[in-house]
Amino acid sequence: MNMPEFPEIPKIPEMQKAITGLRLLLASIKGKEDEMDALVRQFKRQLERAPRHAVHGGNPLDATLSIMGEIQERLDGAEKARSHLDMIKRQAESELEALNITGRINDAREELSALKSDAEGEVDSSRIGELERFIDEASIRAAKAITGEFDVPHL
């Protein structure tokens, strides 16, 4: 039996897959940030309202203190998780920036190669110099983004 032939599906370059994965992760982080922020606000409101139960609600002092302790533990846990989420976000943003810079470096290298191999046309030496400087500077920026030292403006 003959199998039908399907056109070959183009493969997404690995770098583009990584960029897409990081963008999806950052979108997921944004949702989780919103969720965690709401949780922190909720626990803070609960903690602010808890003393009223001892003062106006007739709850025993020990019960109110116990409730407040539980709420504080949950608040501390939520704030800690939010802090950890921020750490993950910063790392993902650095990785994404490094990949984006690397993509621009690759594009510049391709253009540079095309300019240098153009035997028939005039060689645009100023553009070649511009591309070479860009590649050097961007390579340094990508390395800094990867190592966490990224504090220079975006290219």
Secondary structure, DSSP 8 states (H G I E B T S, - for coil): -------------HHHHHHHHHHHHHHHHHHHHHHHHHHHHHHHHHHHHHHHHHHTS---HHHHHHHHHHHHHHHHHHHHHHHHHHHHHHHHHHHHHHHHHHHHHHHHHHHHHHHHH-SSS---HHHHHHHHHHHHHHHHHHHHHHHT---S---
